[in-house]
Amino acid sequence: MKKSELRELYQMMFPDYPDIVTVAQLQRMLGISRHLAYDLINKGSIFGLKIGNAFKIPKVSVINYVMERQGEGNVG
């Protein structure tokens, strides 16, 4: 994906969320369970950095995940 495309998507997708999101925010963004959110992070499907007891997820990682899954028909 080109930087210009990513920049456009970044402005359009999830505009109400900060640049770094929590697992709870990830759940709301994708409409998934807490269990699936942790599975996606632990499998490396979505990059998450563990800081203390919590994961911090760059919003761009969520956007990349959604765009890669486009056309596959499911999130899991």
Distance bins in CASP14 RR format, pairs under 12 A and 6 or more apart:
PFRMAT RR
TARGET T0000
AUTHOR 0000-0000-0000
RMODE 2
METHOD distances of the structure
MODEL  1
1 7 0 0 0 0 0 1 0 0 0 0 0
1 8 0 0 0 0 0 1 0 0 0 0 0
1 9 0 0 0 0 1 0 0 0 0 0 0
1 10 0 0 0 0 0 1 0 0 0 0 0
1 60 0 0 0 0 0 1 0 0 0 0 0
1 63 0 0 0 0 1 0 0 0 0 0 0
1 64 1 0 0 1 0 0 0 0 0 0 0
1 66 0 0 0 0 0 1 0 0 0 0 0
1 67 1 0 0 1 0 0 0 0 0 0 0
1 68 0 0 0 0 1 0 0 0 0 0 0
1 70 0 0 0 0 0 1 0 0 0 0 0
2 8 0 0 0 0 1 0 0 0 0 0 0
2 9 0 0 0 0 0 1 0 0 0 0 0
2 67 0 0 0 0 0 1 0 0 0 0 0
3 9 0 0 0 0 0 1 0 0 0 0 0
3 10 0 0 0 0 0 1 0 0 0 0 0
3 60 0 0 0 0 0 1 0 0 0 0 0
4 10 0 0 0 0 0 1 0 0 0 0 0
4 11 0 0 0 0 0 1 0 0 0 0 0
5 11 0 0 0 0 0 1 0 0 0 0 0
5 12 0 0 0 0 0 1 0 0 0 0 0
5 13 0 0 0 0 0 1 0 0 0 0 0
5 63 0 0 0 0 0 1 0 0 0 0 0
5 64 0 0 0 0 0 1 0 0 0 0 0
5 67 0 0 0 0 1 0 0 0 0 0 0
6 12 0 0 0 0 0 1 0 0 0 0 0
6 13 0 0 0 0 0 1 0 0 0 0 0
6 58 0 0 0 0 0 1 0 0 0 0 0
6 59 0 0 0 0 0 1 0 0 0 0 0
6 60 1 0 0 1 0 0 0 0 0 0 0
6 61 0 0 0 0 0 1 0 0 0 0 0
6 63 1 0 0 1 0 0 0 0 0 0 0
6 64 0 0 0 0 1 0 0 0 0 0 0
6 67 0 0 0 0 1 0 0 0 0 0 0
7 13 0 0 0 0 0 1 0 0 0 0 0
7 60 0 0 0 0 0 1 0 0 0 0 0
7 63 0 0 0 0 0 1 0 0 0 0 0
8 63 0 0 0 0 0 1 0 0 0 0 0
8 67 0 0 0 0 0 1 0 0 0 0 0
9 15 0 0 0 0 0 1 0 0 0 0 0
9 59 0 0 0 0 0 1 0 0 0 0 0
9 60 0 0 0 0 1 0 0 0 0 0 0
9 62 0 0 0 0 0 1 0 0 0 0 0
9 63 1 0 1 0 0 0 0 0 0 0 0
9 64 0 0 0 0 1 0 0 0 0 0 0
9 65 0 0 0 0 0 1 0 0 0 0 0
9 66 0 0 0 0 1 0 0 0 0 0 0
9 67 1 0 0 1 0 0 0 0 0 0 0
9 70 0 0 0 0 0 1 0 0 0 0 0
10 17 0 0 0 0 0 1 0 0 0 0 0
10 19 0 0 0 0 1 0 0 0 0 0 0
10 58 0 0 0 0 0 1 0 0 0 0 0
10 59 1 0 0 1 0 0 0 0 0 0 0
10 60 1 0 0 1 0 0 0 0 0 0 0
10 61 0 0 0 0 0 1 0 0 0 0 0
10 62 0 0 0 0 0 1 0 0 0 0 0
10 63 1 0 0 1 0 0 0 0 0 0 0
10 64 0 0 0 0 0 1 0 0 0 0 0
10 66 0 0 0 0 0 1 0 0 0 0 0
10 67 0 0 0 0 0 1 0 0 0 0 0
11 59 0 0 0 0 0 1 0 0 0 0 0
11 60 0 0 0 0 0 1 0 0 0 0 0
11 63 0 0 0 0 0 1 0 0 0 0 0
12 59 0 0 0 0 0 1 0 0 0 0 0
12 63 0 0 0 0 1 0 0 0 0 0 0
12 66 0 0 0 0 0 1 0 0 0 0 0
12 67 0 0 0 0 0 1 0 0 0 0 0
13 29 0 0 0 0 1 0 0 0 0 0 0
13 30 0 0 0 0 0 1 0 0 0 0 0
13 59 0 0 0 0 1 0 0 0 0 0 0
13 60 0 0 0 0 1 0 0 0 0 0 0
13 62 0 0 0 0 1 0 0 0 0 0 0
13 63 1 0 1 0 0 0 0 0 0 0 0
13 64 0 0 0 0 0 1 0 0 0 0 0
13 65 0 0 0 0 0 1 0 0 0 0 0
13 66 1 0 0 1 0 0 0 0 0 0 0
13 67 0 0 0 0 1 0 0 0 0 0 0
13 70 0 0 0 0 0 1 0 0 0 0 0
14 21 0 0 0 0 1 0 0 0 0 0 0
14 25 0 0 0 0 1 0 0 0 0 0 0
14 26 0 0 0 0 0 1 0 0 0 0 0
14 28 0 0 0 0 1 0 0 0 0 0 0
14 29 1 0 1 0 0 0 0 0 0 0 0
14 30 0 0 0 0 1 0 0 0 0 0 0
14 31 0 0 0 0 0 1 0 0 0 0 0
14 57 0 0 0 0 0 1 0 0 0 0 0
14 58 0 0 0 0 0 1 0 0 0 0 0
14 59 1 0 0 1 0 0 0 0 0 0 0
14 60 0 0 0 0 0 1 0 0 0 0 0
14 61 0 0 0 0 0 1 0 0 0 0 0
14 62 1 0 0 1 0 0 0 0 0 0 0
14 63 1 0 0 1 0 0 0 0 0 0 0
14 65 0 0 0 0 0 1 0 0 0 0 0
14 66 0 0 0 0 1 0 0 0 0 0 0
15 29 0 0 0 0 0 1 0 0 0 0 0
15 59 0 0 0 0 1 0 0 0 0 0 0
15 63 0 0 0 0 0 1 0 0 0 0 0
16 25 0 0 0 0 1 0 0 0 0 0 0
16 28 0 0 0 0 1 0 0 0 0 0 0
16 29 0 0 0 0 1 0 0 0 0 0 0
16 59 0 0 0 0 0 1 0 0 0 0 0
17 24 0 0 0 0 0 1 0 0 0 0 0
17 25 1 0 1 0 0 0 0 0 0 0 0
17 26 0 0 0 0 1 0 0 0 0 0 0
17 27 0 0 0 0 0 1 0 0 0 0 0
17 28 0 0 0 0 1 0 0 0 0 0 0
17 29 1 0 0 1 0 0 0 0 0 0 0
17 30 0 0 0 0 0 1 0 0 0 0 0
17 57 0 0 0 0 0 1 0 0 0 0 0
17 58 0 0 0 0 0 1 0 0 0 0 0
17 59 1 0 1 0 0 0 0 0 0 0 0
17 60 0 0 0 0 0 1 0 0 0 0 0
17 62 0 0 0 0 1 0 0 0 0 0 0
17 63 0 0 0 0 0 1 0 0 0 0 0
18 25 1 0 0 1 0 0 0 0 0 0 0
18 26 0 0 0 0 0 1 0 0 0 0 0
18 29 0 0 0 0 0 1 0 0 0 0 0
18 56 0 0 0 0 0 1 0 0 0 0 0
18 57 0 0 0 0 0 1 0 0 0 0 0
18 58 0 0 0 0 0 1 0 0 0 0 0
18 59 1 0 0 1 0 0 0 0 0 0 0
18 60 0 0 0 0 0 1 0 0 0 0 0
18 62 0 0 0 0 0 1 0 0 0 0 0
19 25 0 0 0 0 0 1 0 0 0 0 0
19 56 0 0 0 0 0 1 0 0 0 0 0
19 57 0 0 0 0 0 1 0 0 0 0 0
19 58 1 0 0 1 0 0 0 0 0 0 0
19 59 1 0 1 0 0 0 0 0 0 0 0
19 60 1 0 0 1 0 0 0 0 0 0 0
19 61 0 0 0 0 0 1 0 0 0 0 0
19 62 0 0 0 0 0 1 0 0 0 0 0
19 63 0 0 0 0 0 1 0 0 0 0 0
20 26 0 0 0 0 0 1 0 0 0 0 0
20 47 0 0 0 0 0 1 0 0 0 0 0
20 48 0 0 0 0 1 0 0 0 0 0 0
20 49 0 0 0 0 1 0 0 0 0 0 0
20 51 0 0 0 0 1 0 0 0 0 0 0
20 54 0 0 0 0 0 1 0 0 0 0 0
20 55 0 0 0 0 0 1 0 0 0 0 0
20 56 1 0 1 0 0 0 0 0 0 0 0
20 57 1 0 0 1 0 0 0 0 0 0 0
20 58 1 0 1 0 0 0 0 0 0 0 0
20 59 1 0 0 1 0 0 0 0 0 0 0
20 60 0 0 0 0 1 0 0 0 0 0 0
20 61 0 0 0 0 1 0 0 0 0 0 0
20 62 0 0 0 0 0 1 0 0 0 0 0
21 27 0 0 0 0 1 0 0 0 0 0 0
21 28 0 0 0 0 1 0 0 0 0 0 0
21 29 1 0 0 1 0 0 0 0 0 0 0
21 30 0 0 0 0 0 1 0 0 0 0 0
21 37 0 0 0 0 0 1 0 0 0 0 0
21 41 0 0 0 0 0 1 0 0 0 0 0
21 46 0 0 0 0 0 1 0 0 0 0 0
21 47 0 0 0 0 0 1 0 0 0 0 0
21 48 0 0 0 0 1 0 0 0 0 0 0
21 49 0 0 0 0 0 1 0 0 0 0 0
21 54 0 0 0 0 0 1 0 0 0 0 0
21 55 0 0 0 0 1 0 0 0 0 0 0
21 56 1 0 0 1 0 0 0 0 0 0 0
21 57 1 0 1 0 0 0 0 0 0 0 0
21 58 1 0 0 1 0 0 0 0 0 0 0
21 59 1 0 1 0 0 0 0 0 0 0 0
21 60 0 0 0 0 0 1 0 0 0 0 0
21 61 0 0 0 0 1 0 0 0 0 0 0
21 62 1 0 0 1 0 0 0 0 0 0 0
21 63 0 0 0 0 0 1 0 0 0 0 0
22 28 0 0 0 0 1 0 0 0 0 0 0
22 29 0 0 0 0 0 1 0 0 0 0 0
22 34 0 0 0 0 0 1 0 0 0 0 0
22 37 0 0 0 0 1 0 0 0 0 0 0
22 38 0 0 0 0 0 1 0 0 0 0 0
22 41 0 0 0 0 0 1 0 0 0 0 0
22 48 0 0 0 0 0 1 0 0 0 0 0
22 49 0 0 0 0 0 1 0 0 0 0 0
22 50 0 0 0 0 0 1 0 0 0 0 0
22 51 0 0 0 0 0 1 0 0 0 0 0
22 53 0 0 0 0 0 1 0 0 0 0 0
22 54 1 0 0 1 0 0 0 0 0 0 0
22 55 1 0 0 1 0 0 0 0 0 0 0
22 56 1 0 0 1 0 0 0 0 0 0 0
22 57 1 0 0 1 0 0 0 0 0 0 0
22 58 0 0 0 0 0 1 0 0 0 0 0
22 59 0 0 0 0 0 1 0 0 0 0 0
22 62 0 0 0 0 0 1 0 0 0 0 0
23 29 0 0 0 0 0 1 0 0 0 0 0
23 30 0 0 0 0 0 1 0 0 0 0 0
23 32 0 0 0 0 0 1 0 0 0 0 0
23 33 0 0 0 0 0 1 0 0 0 0 0
23 34 1 0 0 1 0 0 0 0 0 0 0
23 35 0 0 0 0 0 1 0 0 0 0 0
23 36 0 0 0 0 0 1 0 0 0 0 0
23 37 1 0 1 0 0 0 0 0 0 0 0
23 38 1 0 0 1 0 0 0 0 0 0 0
23 39 0 0 0 0 0 1 0 0 0 0 0
23 40 0 0 0 0 1 0 0 0 0 0 0
23 41 1 0 0 1 0 0 0 0 0 0 0
23 42 0 0 0 0 0 1 0 0 0 0 0
23 46 0 0 0 0 0 1 0 0 0 0 0
23 48 0 0 0 0 1 0 0 0 0 0 0
23 49 0 0 0 0 0 1 0 0 0 0 0
23 50 0 0 0 0 0 1 0 0 0 0 0
23 53 0 0 0 0 0 1 0 0 0 0 0
23 54 1 0 0 1 0 0 0 0 0 0 0
23 55 1 0 1 0 0 0 0 0 0 0 0
23 56 0 0 0 0 1 0 0 0 0 0 0
23 57 1 0 0 1 0 0 0 0 0 0 0
23 62 0 0 0 0 0 1 0 0 0 0 0
24 30 0 0 0 0 0 1 0 0 0 0 0
24 31 0 0 0 0 0 1 0 0 0 0 0
24 32 0 0 0 0 0 1 0 0 0 0 0
24 33 0 0 0 0 0 1 0 0 0 0 0
24 34 1 0 0 1 0 0 0 0 0 0 0
24 37 0 0 0 0 1 0 0 0 0 0 0
24 38 0 0 0 0 0 1 0 0 0 0 0
24 54 0 0 0 0 1 0 0 0 0 0 0
24 55 0 0 0 0 0 1 0 0 0 0 0
24 56 0 0 0 0 0 1 0 0 0 0 0
24 57 0 0 0 0 0 1 0 0 0 0 0
25 31 0 0 0 0 0 1 0 0 0 0 0
25 32 0 0 0 0 0 1 0 0 0 0 0
25 34 0 0 0 0 0 1 0 0 0 0 0
25 37 0 0 0 0 1 0 0 0 0 0 0
25 46 0 0 0 0 0 1 0 0 0 0 0
25 54 0 0 0 0 0 1 0 0 0 0 0
25 55 0 0 0 0 0 1 0 0 0 0 0
25 56 0 0 0 0 0 1 0 0 0 0 0
25 57 1 0 0 1 0 0 0 0 0 0 0
25 58 0 0 0 0 0 1 0 0 0 0 0
25 59 0 0 0 0 1 0 0 0 0 0 0
25 62 0 0 0 0 1 0 0 0 0 0 0
26 32 1 0 0 1 0 0 0 0 0 0 0
26 33 0 0 0 0 0 1 0 0 0 0 0
26 34 0 0 0 0 1 0 0 0 0 0 0
26 36 0 0 0 0 1 0 0 0 0 0 0
26 37 1 0 1 0 0 0 0 0 0 0 0
26 38 0 0 0 0 1 0 0 0 0 0 0
26 39 0 0 0 0 0 1 0 0 0 0 0
26 40 1 0 0 1 0 0 0 0 0 0 0
26 41 0 0 0 0 1 0 0 0 0 0 0
26 45 0 0 0 0 0 1 0 0 0 0 0
26 46 1 0 0 1 0 0 0 0 0 0 0
26 47 0 0 0 0 0 1 0 0 0 0 0
26 48 0 0 0 0 1 0 0 0 0 0 0
26 54 0 0 0 0 0 1 0 0 0 0 0
26 55 0 0 0 0 1 0 0 0 0 0 0
26 56 0 0 0 0 0 1 0 0 0 0 0
26 57 1 0 1 0 0 0 0 0 0 0 0
26 58 0 0 0 0 0 1 0 0 0 0 0
26 59 0 0 0 0 1 0 0 0 0 0 0
26 61 0 0 0 0 1 0 0 0 0 0 0
26 62 1 0 0 1 0 0 0 0 0 0 0
26 63 0 0 0 0 0 1 0 0 0 0 0
26 65 0 0 0 0 1 0 0 0 0 0 0
26 66 0 0 0 0 0 1 0 0 0 0 0
26 75 0 0 0 0 0 1 0 0 0 0 0
27 33 1 0 0 1 0 0 0 0 0 0 0
27 34 1 0 1 0 0 0 0 0 0 0 0
27 35 0 0 0 0 1 0 0 0 0 0 0
27 36 0 0 0 0 1 0 0 0 0 0 0
27 37 1 0 1 0 0 0 0 0 0 0 0
27 38 0 0 0 0 1 0 0 0 0 0 0
27 39 0 0 0 0 0 1 0 0 0 0 0
27 40 0 0 0 0 0 1 0 0 0 0 0
27 41 0 0 0 0 0 1 0 0 0 0 0
27 46 0 0 0 0 0 1 0 0 0 0 0
27 55 0 0 0 0 0 1 0 0 0 0 0
27 57 0 0 0 0 0 1 0 0 0 0 0
27 62 0 0 0 0 0 1 0 0 0 0 0
27 75 0 0 0 0 0 1 0 0 0 0 0
28 34 0 0 0 0 0 1 0 0 0 0 0
28 37 0 0 0 0 1 0 0 0 0 0 0
28 62 0 0 0 0 0 1 0 0 0 0 0
29 37 0 0 0 0 1 0 0 0 0 0 0
29 40 0 0 0 0 0 1 0 0 0 0 0
29 46 0 0 0 0 0 1 0 0 0 0 0
29 57 0 0 0 0 1 0 0 0 0 0 0
29 59 0 0 0 0 1 0 0 0 0 0 0
29 61 0 0 0 0 0 1 0 0 0 0 0
29 62 1 0 1 0 0 0 0 0 0 0 0
29 63 0 0 0 0 1 0 0 0 0 0 0
29 65 0 0 0 0 1 0 0 0 0 0 0
29 66 0 0 0 0 1 0 0 0 0 0 0
29 75 0 0 0 0 0 1 0 0 0 0 0
30 36 0 0 0 0 1 0 0 0 0 0 0
30 37 1 0 0 1 0 0 0 0 0 0 0
30 39 0 0 0 0 0 1 0 0 0 0 0
30 40 0 0 0 0 1 0 0 0 0 0 0
30 41 0 0 0 0 0 1 0 0 0 0 0
30 45 0 0 0 0 0 1 0 0 0 0 0
30 46 0 0 0 0 1 0 0 0 0 0 0
30 57 0 0 0 0 0 1 0 0 0 0 0
30 59 0 0 0 0 0 1 0 0 0 0 0
30 61 0 0 0 0 0 1 0 0 0 0 0
30 62 1 0 0 1 0 0 0 0 0 0 0
30 63 0 0 0 0 0 1 0 0 0 0 0
30 65 0 0 0 0 1 0 0 0 0 0 0
30 66 1 0 0 1 0 0 0 0 0 0 0
30 69 0 0 0 0 1 0 0 0 0 0 0
30 74 0 0 0 0 0 1 0 0 0 0 0
30 75 1 0 1 0 0 0 0 0 0 0 0
30 76 0 0 0 0 1 0 0 0 0 0 0
31 37 0 0 0 0 1 0 0 0 0 0 0
31 40 0 0 0 0 0 1 0 0 0 0 0
31 62 0 0 0 0 0 1 0 0 0 0 0
31 66 0 0 0 0 0 1 0 0 0 0 0
31 75 1 0 0 1 0 0 0 0 0 0 0
31 76 0 0 0 0 0 1 0 0 0 0 0
32 38 0 0 0 0 0 1 0 0 0 0 0
32 39 0 0 0 0 1 0 0 0 0 0 0
32 40 1 0 0 1 0 0 0 0 0 0 0
32 41 0 0 0 0 0 1 0 0 0 0 0
32 45 0 0 0 0 0 1 0 0 0 0 0
32 46 0 0 0 0 0 1 0 0 0 0 0
32 62 0 0 0 0 0 1 0 0 0 0 0
32 65 0 0 0 0 0 1 0 0 0 0 0
32 66 0 0 0 0 0 1 0 0 0 0 0
32 69 0 0 0 0 0 1 0 0 0 0 0
32 74 0 0 0 0 0 1 0 0 0 0 0
32 75 1 0 1 0 0 0 0 0 0 0 0
32 76 1 0 0 1 0 0 0 0 0 0 0
33 39 0 0 0 0 1 0 0 0 0 0 0
33 40 0 0 0 0 0 1 0 0 0 0 0
33 75 0 0 0 0 0 1 0 0 0 0 0
33 76 0 0 0 0 0 1 0 0 0 0 0
34 40 0 0 0 0 0 1 0 0 0 0 0
34 41 0 0 0 0 0 1 0 0 0 0 0
34 55 0 0 0 0 0 1 0 0 0 0 0
35 41 0 0 0 0 0 1 0 0 0 0 0
35 42 0 0 0 0 0 1 0 0 0 0 0
35 76 0 0 0 0 0 1 0 0 0 0 0
36 42 0 0 0 0 0 1 0 0 0 0 0
36 43 0 0 0 0 0 1 0 0 0 0 0
36 45 0 0 0 0 0 1 0 0 0 0 0
36 46 0 0 0 0 0 1 0 0 0 0 0
36 74 0 0 0 0 0 1 0 0 0 0 0
36 75 1 0 0 1 0 0 0 0 0 0 0
36 76 1 0 0 1 0 0 0 0 0 0 0
37 43 0 0 0 0 0 1 0 0 0 0 0
37 44 0 0 0 0 0 1 0 0 0 0 0
37 45 0 0 0 0 0 1 0 0 0 0 0
37 46 0 0 0 0 1 0 0 0 0 0 0
37 48 0 0 0 0 0 1 0 0 0 0 0
37 55 0 0 0 0 1 0 0 0 0 0 0
37 57 0 0 0 0 1 0 0 0 0 0 0
37 62 0 0 0 0 0 1 0 0 0 0 0
37 65 0 0 0 0 0 1 0 0 0 0 0
37 75 0 0 0 0 0 1 0 0 0 0 0
37 76 0 0 0 0 0 1 0 0 0 0 0
38 44 0 0 0 0 0 1 0 0 0 0 0
38 45 0 0 0 0 0 1 0 0 0 0 0
38 46 0 0 0 0 0 1 0 0 0 0 0
38 48 0 0 0 0 0 1 0 0 0 0 0
38 50 0 0 0 0 0 1 0 0 0 0 0
38 54 0 0 0 0 0 1 0 0 0 0 0
38 55 1 0 0 1 0 0 0 0 0 0 0
38 57 0 0 0 0 0 1 0 0 0 0 0
39 45 0 0 0 0 1 0 0 0 0 0 0
39 46 0 0 0 0 1 0 0 0 0 0 0
39 75 0 0 0 0 0 1 0 0 0 0 0
39 76 1 0 0 1 0 0 0 0 0 0 0
40 46 1 0 1 0 0 0 0 0 0 0 0
40 47 0 0 0 0 1 0 0 0 0 0 0
40 48 0 0 0 0 1 0 0 0 0 0 0
40 55 0 0 0 0 0 1 0 0 0 0 0
40 57 0 0 0 0 1 0 0 0 0 0 0
40 61 0 0 0 0 1 0 0 0 0 0 0
40 62 0 0 0 0 1 0 0 0 0 0 0
40 64 0 0 0 0 0 1 0 0 0 0 0
40 65 1 0 0 1 0 0 0 0 0 0 0
40 66 0 0 0 0 0 1 0 0 0 0 0
40 68 0 0 0 0 0 1 0 0 0 0 0
40 69 0 0 0 0 0 1 0 0 0 0 0
40 75 0 0 0 0 1 0 0 0 0 0 0
40 76 1 0 0 1 0 0 0 0 0 0 0
41 47 1 0 0 1 0 0 0 0 0 0 0
41 48 1 0 1 0 0 0 0 0 0 0 0
41 49 0 0 0 0 1 0 0 0 0 0 0
41 50 0 0 0 0 1 0 0 0 0 0 0
41 54 0 0 0 0 0 1 0 0 0 0 0
41 55 1 0 1 0 0 0 0 0 0 0 0
41 56 0 0 0 0 0 1 0 0 0 0 0
41 57 1 0 0 1 0 0 0 0 0 0 0
41 58 0 0 0 0 0 1 0 0 0 0 0
41 61 0 0 0 0 1 0 0 0 0 0 0
41 62 0 0 0 0 0 1 0 0 0 0 0
41 65 0 0 0 0 0 1 0 0 0 0 0
42 48 0 0 0 0 1 0 0 0 0 0 0
42 50 0 0 0 0 0 1 0 0 0 0 0
42 55 0 0 0 0 1 0 0 0 0 0 0
43 65 0 0 0 0 0 1 0 0 0 0 0
43 76 0 0 0 0 1 0 0 0 0 0 0
44 55 0 0 0 0 0 1 0 0 0 0 0
44 57 0 0 0 0 0 1 0 0 0 0 0
44 61 0 0 0 0 1 0 0 0 0 0 0
44 64 0 0 0 0 0 1 0 0 0 0 0
44 65 0 0 0 0 1 0 0 0 0 0 0
44 68 0 0 0 0 0 1 0 0 0 0 0
45 57 0 0 0 0 0 1 0 0 0 0 0
45 61 0 0 0 0 1 0 0 0 0 0 0
45 62 0 0 0 0 0 1 0 0 0 0 0
45 64 0 0 0 0 1 0 0 0 0 0 0
45 65 1 0 0 1 0 0 0 0 0 0 0
45 66 0 0 0 0 0 1 0 0 0 0 0
45 68 0 0 0 0 1 0 0 0 0 0 0
45 69 0 0 0 0 1 0 0 0 0 0 0
45 72 0 0 0 0 0 1 0 0 0 0 0
45 75 0 0 0 0 1 0 0 0 0 0 0
45 76 0 0 0 0 1 0 0 0 0 0 0
46 55 0 0 0 0 1 0 0 0 0 0 0
46 56 0 0 0 0 0 1 0 0 0 0 0
46 57 1 0 0 1 0 0 0 0 0 0 0
46 58 0 0 0 0 1 0 0 0 0 0 0
46 59 0 0 0 0 0 1 0 0 0 0 0
46 60 0 0 0 0 0 1 0 0 0 0 0
46 61 1 0 1 0 0 0 0 0 0 0 0
46 62 1 0 0 1 0 0 0 0 0 0 0
46 63 0 0 0 0 0 1 0 0 0 0 0
46 64 0 0 0 0 1 0 0 0 0 0 0
46 65 1 0 1 0 0 0 0 0 0 0 0
46 66 0 0 0 0 1 0 0 0 0 0 0
46 68 0 0 0 0 0 1 0 0 0 0 0
46 69 0 0 0 0 0 1 0 0 0 0 0
46 75 0 0 0 0 0 1 0 0 0 0 0
46 76 0 0 0 0 0 1 0 0 0 0 0
47 55 0 0 0 0 1 0 0 0 0 0 0
47 56 0 0 0 0 1 0 0 0 0 0 0
47 57 1 0 0 1 0 0 0 0 0 0 0
47 58 1 0 0 1 0 0 0 0 0 0 0
47 59 0 0 0 0 0 1 0 0 0 0 0
47 60 0 0 0 0 1 0 0 0 0 0 0
47 61 1 0 1 0 0 0 0 0 0 0 0
47 62 0 0 0 0 1 0 0 0 0 0 0
47 63 0 0 0 0 0 1 0 0 0 0 0
47 64 0 0 0 0 1 0 0 0 0 0 0
47 65 0 0 0 0 1 0 0 0 0 0 0
48 54 0 0 0 0 0 1 0 0 0 0 0
48 55 1 0 1 0 0 0 0 0 0 0 0
48 56 1 0 0 1 0 0 0 0 0 0 0
48 57 1 0 1 0 0 0 0 0 0 0 0
48 58 1 0 0 1 0 0 0 0 0 0 0
48 59 0 0 0 0 0 1 0 0 0 0 0
48 60 0 0 0 0 0 1 0 0 0 0 0
48 61 1 0 0 1 0 0 0 0 0 0 0
48 62 0 0 0 0 1 0 0 0 0 0 0
48 65 0 0 0 0 0 1 0 0 0 0 0
49 55 1 0 0 1 0 0 0 0 0 0 0
49 56 1 0 1 0 0 0 0 0 0 0 0
49 57 1 0 0 1 0 0 0 0 0 0 0
49 58 0 0 0 0 1 0 0 0 0 0 0
49 61 0 0 0 0 1 0 0 0 0 0 0
50 56 1 0 0 1 0 0 0 0 0 0 0
50 57 0 0 0 0 0 1 0 0 0 0 0
51 57 0 0 0 0 0 1 0 0 0 0 0
55 61 0 0 0 0 0 1 0 0 0 0 0
56 62 0 0 0 0 0 1 0 0 0 0 0
57 63 0 0 0 0 0 1 0 0 0 0 0
57 64 0 0 0 0 0 1 0 0 0 0 0
57 65 0 0 0 0 1 0 0 0 0 0 0
58 64 0 0 0 0 1 0 0 0 0 0 0
58 65 0 0 0 0 0 1 0 0 0 0 0
59 65 0 0 0 0 0 1 0 0 0 0 0
59 66 0 0 0 0 0 1 0 0 0 0 0
60 66 0 0 0 0 0 1 0 0 0 0 0
60 67 0 0 0 0 0 1 0 0 0 0 0
61 67 0 0 0 0 0 1 0 0 0 0 0
61 68 0 0 0 0 0 1 0 0 0 0 0
62 68 0 0 0 0 0 1 0 0 0 0 0
62 69 0 0 0 0 0 1 0 0 0 0 0
62 75 0 0 0 0 0 1 0 0 0 0 0
63 69 0 0 0 0 0 1 0 0 0 0 0
63 70 0 0 0 0 0 1 0 0 0 0 0
64 70 0 0 0 0 0 1 0 0 0 0 0
65 72 0 0 0 0 0 1 0 0 0 0 0
65 75 0 0 0 0 1 0 0 0 0 0 0
65 76 0 0 0 0 0 1 0 0 0 0 0
66 72 0 0 0 0 0 1 0 0 0 0 0
66 73 0 0 0 0 0 1 0 0 0 0 0
66 75 0 0 0 0 1 0 0 0 0 0 0
66 76 0 0 0 0 0 1 0 0 0 0 0
68 75 0 0 0 0 0 1 0 0 0 0 0
68 76 0 0 0 0 0 1 0 0 0 0 0
69 75 1 0 0 1 0 0 0 0 0 0 0
69 76 0 0 0 0 1 0 0 0 0 0 0
END
